[in-house]
Amino acid sequence: MKVTPFVRRDIAHMLLGARLGRGIGRKVYVCRLDPRFVVKVEDRGEAFQNIVEWETWQAVREDREARWFAPCVSISPDGSVLIQRRTEPASHSEYPKRMPVFLGDYKRENFGMLDGKLVCHDYGLLTNLTNGVYNKTTRAADWRIPVGMLGGLA
């Protein structure tokens, strides 16, 4: 089905609310249809962060470690649009001193509160799942990227 630029614009207007933020490859918006969700838009299609997030959620959603992730709800066929549960900002005291090793990137802006629990809502660059999710924790080192956790991205 061919979609004209006018239809794309109308769909974006109907779906995208206020912009909450942006990262290196995506912009995040409140879902206008239901503010309990966010819409992540990857314009360039180079980093595939939406696809990584979707695949990660699919891999962990039935495991007990799913509690550490904001659930993904839907993804477009080409991965350019992802809908995920929306988190709220966490207070300083809600960030634990120890975190699972598989989360790796402990920047505060990657986390938020969902249903009273701290979860990761930005795991599109997560590289530490290559060995699977396991019950090992590490000190979050004041919520910066710990040495050795960059996985060759430095």
NUMARKE-485974 format. One record per residue (C-alpha): residue number from 0; residue in one letter; x, y, z. Coordinates in steps of 0.05 Angstrom, whole numbers, padded with zeros to 5 digits. Example, Ala and Ser with C-alpha at 12.3 -4.5 7.8 and 13.67 -1.06 7.14 Angstrom:
2
vexse = 0 | nuvex = a | x = 00246 | y = -00090 | z = 00156
vexse = 1 | nuvex = s | x = 00273 | y = -00021 | z = 00143
This chain:
154
vexse = 0 | nuvex = m | x = 00000 | y = 00000 | z = 00000
vexse = 1 | nuvex = k | x = 00028 | y = 00067 | z = -00020
vexse = 2 | nuvex = v | x = 00020 | y = 00121 | z = 00032
vexse = 3 | nuvex = t | x = 00024 | y = 00193 | z = 00010
vexse = 4 | nuvex = p | x = 00062 | y = 00246 | z = 00049
vexse = 5 | nuvex = f | x = -00005 | y = 00277 | z = 00068
vexse = 6 | nuvex = v | x = -00029 | y = 00212 | z = 00099
vexse = 7 | nuvex = r | x = 00037 | y = 00204 | z = 00136
vexse = 8 | nuvex = r | x = 00029 | y = 00274 | z = 00163
vexse = 9 | nuvex = d | x = -00042 | y = 00260 | z = 00186
vexse = 10 | nuvex = i | x = -00022 | y = 00195 | z = 00219
vexse = 11 | nuvex = a | x = 00035 | y = 00230 | z = 00256
vexse = 12 | nuvex = h | x = -00013 | y = 00286 | z = 00278
vexse = 13 | nuvex = m | x = -00063 | y = 00235 | z = 00305
vexse = 14 | nuvex = l | x = -00011 | y = 00192 | z = 00340
vexse = 15 | nuvex = l | x = 00044 | y = 00238 | z = 00364
vexse = 16 | nuvex = g | x = 00033 | y = 00283 | z = 00424
vexse = 17 | nuvex = a | x = 00085 | y = 00326 | z = 00460
vexse = 18 | nuvex = r | x = 00157 | y = 00307 | z = 00448
vexse = 19 | nuvex = l | x = 00188 | y = 00280 | z = 00512
vexse = 20 | nuvex = g | x = 00259 | y = 00273 | z = 00488
vexse = 21 | nuvex = r | x = 00308 | y = 00251 | z = 00435
vexse = 22 | nuvex = g | x = 00369 | y = 00208 | z = 00432
vexse = 23 | nuvex = i | x = 00422 | y = 00193 | z = 00380
vexse = 24 | nuvex = g | x = 00374 | y = 00158 | z = 00334
vexse = 25 | nuvex = r | x = 00303 | y = 00169 | z = 00358
vexse = 26 | nuvex = k | x = 00252 | y = 00219 | z = 00382
vexse = 27 | nuvex = v | x = 00202 | y = 00200 | z = 00436
vexse = 28 | nuvex = y | x = 00131 | y = 00227 | z = 00440
vexse = 29 | nuvex = v | x = 00071 | y = 00219 | z = 00485
vexse = 30 | nuvex = c | x = 00021 | y = 00176 | z = 00449
vexse = 31 | nuvex = r | x = -00037 | y = 00223 | z = 00434
vexse = 32 | nuvex = l | x = -00087 | y = 00165 | z = 00432
vexse = 33 | nuvex = d | x = -00067 | y = 00140 | z = 00502
vexse = 34 | nuvex = p | x = -00017 | y = 00179 | z = 00546
vexse = 35 | nuvex = r | x = 00001 | y = 00115 | z = 00584
vexse = 36 | nuvex = f | x = 00045 | y = 00100 | z = 00523
vexse = 37 | nuvex = v | x = 00101 | y = 00132 | z = 00485
vexse = 38 | nuvex = v | x = 00116 | y = 00130 | z = 00411
vexse = 39 | nuvex = k | x = 00189 | y = 00123 | z = 00392
vexse = 40 | nuvex = v | x = 00205 | y = 00145 | z = 00321
vexse = 41 | nuvex = e | x = 00270 | y = 00126 | z = 00287
vexse = 42 | nuvex = d | x = 00274 | y = 00171 | z = 00226
vexse = 43 | nuvex = r | x = 00338 | y = 00149 | z = 00193
vexse = 44 | nuvex = g | x = 00333 | y = 00074 | z = 00203
vexse = 45 | nuvex = e | x = 00407 | y = 00067 | z = 00215
vexse = 46 | nuvex = a | x = 00414 | y = 00045 | z = 00287
vexse = 47 | nuvex = f | x = 00354 | y = -00002 | z = 00290
vexse = 48 | nuvex = q | x = 00343 | y = 00016 | z = 00364
vexse = 49 | nuvex = n | x = 00269 | y = 00004 | z = 00360
vexse = 50 | nuvex = i | x = 00281 | y = -00066 | z = 00332
vexse = 51 | nuvex = v | x = 00333 | y = -00081 | z = 00386
vexse = 52 | nuvex = e | x = 00284 | y = -00058 | z = 00440
vexse = 53 | nuvex = w | x = 00227 | y = -00099 | z = 00410
vexse = 54 | nuvex = e | x = 00270 | y = -00162 | z = 00404
vexse = 55 | nuvex = t | x = 00297 | y = -00153 | z = 00474
vexse = 56 | nuvex = w | x = 00226 | y = -00146 | z = 00502
vexse = 57 | nuvex = q | x = 00204 | y = -00208 | z = 00464
vexse = 58 | nuvex = a | x = 00263 | y = -00247 | z = 00493
vexse = 59 | nuvex = v | x = 00251 | y = -00226 | z = 00566
vexse = 60 | nuvex = r | x = 00176 | y = -00214 | z = 00572
vexse = 61 | nuvex = e | x = 00161 | y = -00283 | z = 00601
vexse = 62 | nuvex = d | x = 00221 | y = -00283 | z = 00648
vexse = 63 | nuvex = r | x = 00224 | y = -00255 | z = 00718
vexse = 64 | nuvex = e | x = 00276 | y = -00204 | z = 00692
vexse = 65 | nuvex = a | x = 00220 | y = -00172 | z = 00652
vexse = 66 | nuvex = r | x = 00208 | y = -00130 | z = 00714
vexse = 67 | nuvex = w | x = 00269 | y = -00088 | z = 00694
vexse = 68 | nuvex = f | x = 00242 | y = -00068 | z = 00626
vexse = 69 | nuvex = a | x = 00187 | y = -00021 | z = 00603
vexse = 70 | nuvex = p | x = 00142 | y = -00066 | z = 00560
vexse = 71 | nuvex = c | x = 00139 | y = -00055 | z = 00485
vexse = 72 | nuvex = v | x = 00068 | y = -00059 | z = 00457
vexse = 73 | nuvex = s | x = 00074 | y = -00054 | z = 00382
vexse = 74 | nuvex = i | x = 00124 | y = -00041 | z = 00327
vexse = 75 | nuvex = s | x = 00115 | y = -00020 | z = 00254
vexse = 76 | nuvex = p | x = 00135 | y = -00070 | z = 00200
vexse = 77 | nuvex = d | x = 00199 | y = -00034 | z = 00184
vexse = 78 | nuvex = g | x = 00216 | y = -00018 | z = 00257
vexse = 79 | nuvex = s | x = 00214 | y = 00057 | z = 00248
vexse = 80 | nuvex = v | x = 00157 | y = 00066 | z = 00300
vexse = 81 | nuvex = l | x = 00153 | y = 00031 | z = 00368
vexse = 82 | nuvex = i | x = 00100 | y = 00038 | z = 00421
vexse = 83 | nuvex = q | x = 00121 | y = 00026 | z = 00492
vexse = 84 | nuvex = r | x = 00092 | y = 00036 | z = 00562
vexse = 85 | nuvex = r | x = 00107 | y = 00105 | z = 00588
vexse = 86 | nuvex = t | x = 00148 | y = 00114 | z = 00652
vexse = 87 | nuvex = e | x = 00149 | y = 00172 | z = 00700
vexse = 88 | nuvex = p | x = 00213 | y = 00205 | z = 00727
vexse = 89 | nuvex = a | x = 00243 | y = 00171 | z = 00788
vexse = 90 | nuvex = s | x = 00266 | y = 00207 | z = 00850
vexse = 91 | nuvex = h | x = 00339 | y = 00201 | z = 00872
vexse = 92 | nuvex = s | x = 00320 | y = 00151 | z = 00927
vexse = 93 | nuvex = e | x = 00285 | y = 00104 | z = 00878
vexse = 94 | nuvex = y | x = 00350 | y = 00087 | z = 00842
vexse = 95 | nuvex = p | x = 00380 | y = 00025 | z = 00875
vexse = 96 | nuvex = k | x = 00454 | y = 00018 | z = 00890
vexse = 97 | nuvex = r | x = 00459 | y = -00049 | z = 00853
vexse = 98 | nuvex = m | x = 00432 | y = -00065 | z = 00784
vexse = 99 | nuvex = p | x = 00431 | y = -00126 | z = 00740
vexse = 100 | nuvex = v | x = 00493 | y = -00132 | z = 00697
vexse = 101 | nuvex = f | x = 00453 | y = -00142 | z = 00633
vexse = 102 | nuvex = l | x = 00426 | y = -00071 | z = 00636
vexse = 103 | nuvex = g | x = 00496 | y = -00043 | z = 00628
vexse = 104 | nuvex = d | x = 00482 | y = 00031 | z = 00613
vexse = 105 | nuvex = y | x = 00463 | y = 00062 | z = 00680
vexse = 106 | nuvex = k | x = 00447 | y = 00133 | z = 00659
vexse = 107 | nuvex = r | x = 00388 | y = 00159 | z = 00699
vexse = 108 | nuvex = e | x = 00353 | y = 00183 | z = 00637
vexse = 109 | nuvex = n | x = 00348 | y = 00111 | z = 00613
vexse = 110 | nuvex = f | x = 00303 | y = 00093 | z = 00672
vexse = 111 | nuvex = g | x = 00236 | y = 00113 | z = 00701
vexse = 112 | nuvex = m | x = 00180 | y = 00089 | z = 00746
vexse = 113 | nuvex = l | x = 00126 | y = 00043 | z = 00721
vexse = 114 | nuvex = d | x = 00074 | y = 00013 | z = 00767
vexse = 115 | nuvex = g | x = 00116 | y = 00032 | z = 00828
vexse = 116 | nuvex = k | x = 00180 | y = -00001 | z = 00802
vexse = 117 | nuvex = l | x = 00243 | y = 00026 | z = 00770
vexse = 118 | nuvex = v | x = 00249 | y = 00001 | z = 00698
vexse = 119 | nuvex = c | x = 00293 | y = 00013 | z = 00638
vexse = 120 | nuvex = h | x = 00255 | y = 00049 | z = 00583
vexse = 121 | nuvex = d | x = 00314 | y = 00060 | z = 00536
vexse = 122 | nuvex = y | x = 00347 | y = -00006 | z = 00520
vexse = 123 | nuvex = g | x = 00354 | y = 00003 | z = 00445
vexse = 124 | nuvex = l | x = 00429 | y = 00001 | z = 00450
vexse = 125 | nuvex = l | x = 00431 | y = -00056 | z = 00499
vexse = 126 | nuvex = t | x = 00488 | y = -00103 | z = 00482
vexse = 127 | nuvex = n | x = 00495 | y = -00144 | z = 00545
vexse = 128 | nuvex = l | x = 00442 | y = -00196 | z = 00528
vexse = 129 | nuvex = t | x = 00490 | y = -00237 | z = 00485
vexse = 130 | nuvex = n | x = 00500 | y = -00285 | z = 00543
vexse = 131 | nuvex = g | x = 00427 | y = -00283 | z = 00562
vexse = 132 | nuvex = v | x = 00393 | y = -00252 | z = 00622
vexse = 133 | nuvex = y | x = 00419 | y = -00278 | z = 00687
vexse = 134 | nuvex = n | x = 00415 | y = -00262 | z = 00761
vexse = 135 | nuvex = k | x = 00480 | y = -00224 | z = 00770
vexse = 136 | nuvex = t | x = 00484 | y = -00153 | z = 00796
vexse = 137 | nuvex = t | x = 00537 | y = -00099 | z = 00798
vexse = 138 | nuvex = r | x = 00545 | y = -00033 | z = 00833
vexse = 139 | nuvex = a | x = 00513 | y = 00020 | z = 00791
vexse = 140 | nuvex = a | x = 00573 | y = 00066 | z = 00802
vexse = 141 | nuvex = d | x = 00534 | y = 00129 | z = 00815
vexse = 142 | nuvex = w | x = 00492 | y = 00115 | z = 00754
vexse = 143 | nuvex = r | x = 00545 | y = 00125 | z = 00701
vexse = 144 | nuvex = i | x = 00570 | y = 00075 | z = 00650
vexse = 145 | nuvex = p | x = 00615 | y = 00027 | z = 00689
vexse = 146 | nuvex = v | x = 00684 | y = 00012 | z = 00661
vexse = 147 | nuvex = g | x = 00682 | y = -00052 | z = 00621
vexse = 148 | nuvex = m | x = 00607 | y = -00047 | z = 00606
vexse = 149 | nuvex = l | x = 00615 | y = -00009 | z = 00540
vexse = 150 | nuvex = g | x = 00620 | y = -00074 | z = 00501
vexse = 151 | nuvex = g | x = 00669 | y = -00044 | z = 00450
vexse = 152 | nuvex = l | x = 00627 | y = 00018 | z = 00438
vexse = 153 | nuvex = a | x = 00678 | y = 00066 | z = 00469
